[in-house]
């Protein structure tokens, strides 16, 4: 038993060294595109020269939509059967 533990301990300690990390950089063309847009956005390089404004009516509707979410009480416990059934069409 002692020999087994002496063999297992170094192997367990070396295990993290055997794991390989993911290479840096985007993995797919879609991810490259997404990261490019996020970079433009974070550096403010693709901003419109014309400021975007909302009318008072649009602001009021957005505020009402935001306030509407507070009308529903959050339950103390989640009941997974409360939502109904999902029908699968064949």
Secondary structure, 3 states (H helix, E strand, C coil): CHHHHHHHHHHHHHHHHHCCCCCCCCCCHHHHHHHHHHHHHHHCCCCCCCCCCCCHHHHHHHHHHHHHHHHCCCCCCCCCCCCCCCCCCC
